[in-house]
Amino acid sequence: MRATYSFDNDDPAAAERHELLAEMNDPFTVARLTALGDLTGRRCLELGAGGGSIAGWLAARTGPGGRVLATDLNPRHLPVDRGYTVLRHDLTSEPVPDPPWDLIHARLVLAHLPGRATILQRLAEALAPDGILLVEDWASAYPGIVLAAPDAAAADLVERYHRILVGRLLPANGADPAWGGRAHAAMIAAGLAGVHTEIRAESWAGGTAGARLIAVNVAQTGAGLRAAGLTERELTRLCRLAVDPALVIRSHFTYSTMGRR
C-alpha cells in the first residue's frame, strides 16, 4: 500500500506551510548552495520544490545558459514565471527526470518517502561526473522541544502534541522522523565521495515562522491529533501558543548532507 503524504498541497493551509518553511530553512540552504561556488550554466534539479523559493534562487544564479527543473508530486504552488521549468513528478514510481544533473537538491522530501535509500541511490546515479547531491532533512524524533513556556500546562501540551505528530502520525504515513541523521551513511552506500554533513538548530519563539508552523500542522493534521486524544480546547490553545512569545521551542535538527559523484 502506498503511503500518504501528511501535508497535502491541496490543503488550504499548504501555501502558508511553504511560506513558513522557506522563511525557516532558506538561509541555511542558500549558505550551503553558495559554498558550491559559481553556478552559472549548471543543470540543477530541485525535488519537492514546494513554493519554489530555492528553485527561483537557483534560476537566478545559473543564468540563461543553465537549466533548473523544479518538480513536485503536486506542483500547484510553484510559480511558472520565475526562470525554472515545472514538472509534476513522483519520485517513488518514476525515473529521475532528464539526467545527468550537475546539482540535485531535495529538502524535507526523502524523509517522507518509503524506499528513500533506494531513491537516494537513483539520485546519485543521475548526477553528471563531479555532480553534487544535497539532501536536507529534519531529525525531529527528539523529545524535550520546549525551552520556555507561559506555564507548565502549556509546556506539557506542546510536548504531547510533538510526541503524537512525530511519534505516531508521520510514521503512520510512511515518514521517518530520524532520517536526517541517516542520510550521511546512505550517501556513502550510494558511492558518493566527500560526503559531508552540517547540522543546524536554533530556538523558535512564538510568532516566528518555526513556532507558527504548529498552527499549520494543527490545521493539516487535526483529524489525526483529535483521534490521538487532543481536545478542541487543546488544539485551540496550541494555535494561540504558536504566536505567544512566551513560548520558546527548540527547532528540529536540520541535517544538510552533501556528496559528490
N, C-alpha and C positions, 0 to 999 in steps of 0.2 A: 504493500500500500504506500502510495506517495504521501510524504509529509506535507503539512500545510504551513505556509509561512505565517508567522504570528502577527505581522504588521502589514496587512494588505494595502496596496497602493490605491485601491478603490475606496478605502475607508475615508470618511470626511476629515479625519484628523491626520491623514497621511501627509498633506502638504506642510502642515506645521511641523511634523516629525522631521521631514527633510530639512526644513529651515533650521531647526534646533541642532540637528546632527551636524550640519555644515558649520554652524557657529561654534560648536563644541570641538570639532575634530579637524577642521580645515587648517588651522595654524600649524599643527603638528605634521599633517600630511604634506603641506606645502614646504615646510622645512626639510622634510625627508626627500621630496622630489627636487627641491632646489639644490641639494647637495650632489645631485647627479650631474650638475653642470649644464652646459648648453644643450637644449632640446630641439634646436632648430632643425627642421627636416625629418624629425623622428616619426616613426609609426607607433602610435600609442593606443592601447586598448583599455578602456575604463569599464570595468564589470560592475553590475549592480549600481548603475550610476545615480540612482535616486533622483535628486533635484538638479543634477548637472553642474554643481559648483566646481568640482575638480575637473570634469571634462572641459568646462569653459576655460579654466586656468591653463590646462594643457594646450588647448587650441590656440590660446594667445601666445604661447611660447614655442610651439612647433612651427608656427608661421604657415604661409601659403604652400611651402614646399613639403610640409609634413602632413600627417593624417591622424585624426583622433576619431575613434569609433566608440560611442557610448552605448552600452547595452543594458537592458533590464528585462526581467520577466514581464513587467507591466510598465512600459515607458511613458505613461501618460503625464508624468510630471517633468519630463525632460523637454526644455525649450528646443525648438528646431532652427533657431536663427542665431546660434552662438559659435558657429565656426566648426562644429563637430557633426558627425553623422550619427543618427539614432537608429538602433536596431532592436526589435523585440526578440529576445533570445533566452533560452532555457539552458543553463549550464549543466543541469543534471542529465539532460537527454539529447542535447545537440552538440556537434563538434565545436571546438573553439573556432570562431569565425575568422576567415581570411589571414591565416598565418603566412609568413612569420612576422613577429612584432618585436620592436626594439624595447618597448616597455609595456608591461601588463600590470595594472593596478586593480586591486579588489579590496574595498574597505567595508567591514561589517557585512560580509557576504558569505564566506565559506563556513563560518560558524553555524549558519542556519541551514546548510545543505547536507543531507545524507550523502555518504560517499565522498566527503570533502577531500580526503587524502588522494583518492583516485583522480578527482577533478584537478587538484594541485599538480599531479603528475602530468596531466594533459596540458595544463597551462605552461609548465616548464618545457614541454616538448614543442610548444607553439612559439617559443622565443627564437629570434634570429641569433646567430653566433654573437656572443658578448651582450645579448639582451638581458634585461633586468625584470625580475618578478618582485613586486612589492605587495605583500599581503598584510593588512591591518585588521585586527580583530580585538574585541574586548575579552578579557578573562574576568567574568563577572561572578564566578561561583565562589565568592568570598563573603562571609557574614561580617558584621561589625561595620556597616557603612555610615552610621550616624556619628558625626563628630560633635555636634551640639544640637540641642532641641529646646523648644519652649517649655517642655515638661516631660516627665518620664513616660507618660502615656503616649505622647507623640513619638518619642524615640522608639518605643515598643511597636507602635503601629507601622512605622516606616520599615523597621527591621522585618516585621512579619510579612508585609507586602513584598519586600525584596525576596524573602525565602520562598514565597509562593510563586512569584513570577519566574525567578531564576532556577529554583529547585524543582518546580513542577510544570508550570505552563509551557515554558520554552522547550524543555526536553521532550515534553509530550508531543510537540510539533516538529521534532527531529533536530532541534538545535543542540549544540554542545557548548554550554557556557564557559567551559575551560579550554576551548580550542585555541585561543590566543597563545597560550603557553605551550602548545603542541606544534605550532606551525614551523618552528625552527627545525625540529627533528624531521618533520615531513619534507622540508625543502632539501635537507641533506639526503634523505632517502630518495628524493626525486632526481638526484645527481647534480644539483646546483652547487656552484662554487662560491667561496667568500661569503657564506651565509652570516648575516649579522642582524641582531635584534636590538631595538631600542624600546624601552618601556616607559610609559608616561602615566602619571596620575596627579590629581590635584583635588582641591576642595571645591564643592559647589554649594553656594548659599542659595536660599530660597529667592526666587526671582531671576536667577541666572538660567541660561539655557539648560544646563545639566539637571538642575532641580525641576525646572518646568517640564522636563521630559516625563516626570512622574505622572503629571496630569494627562499627558498624551497617552501614556501607557494605560492609564485607567480607562480612557476613552476607547482604546483599541482592544483591550483585553478584559474589559469589565465583566463580561459574562463568565469568564474563567475565574476571575477574582471572587465574584459572588459565589460561584459553585464551590470554591475552596473555603468559604466561610466568612469573607469580609462583608460587612453590612453596608447598606446605603449610607448610613451616617459615617461609617469609617471611610468609605470611598470619597465622600464629600470632604471630609477632613484632610485626606491625602491631597486633594486638589488645592485646598487652601494652604496647606503646608508647603506646597510646591512654589508658592510665591511669598512665603513668610521668611524674611531674612534671619529670623531666629533659628530656623532650621539650617544646618550645615551638614552635608553628606560628603563622603569620600567618593570620588569618581571611580568607575571601573578602571582596571589596569588595561591600558591600550598597548598591545604588543605589535610593534611595527617591524616586520621581518622581511629582509631583502636578500635575494640571491641572484647570481649571475650564471648564465649558460656559458 
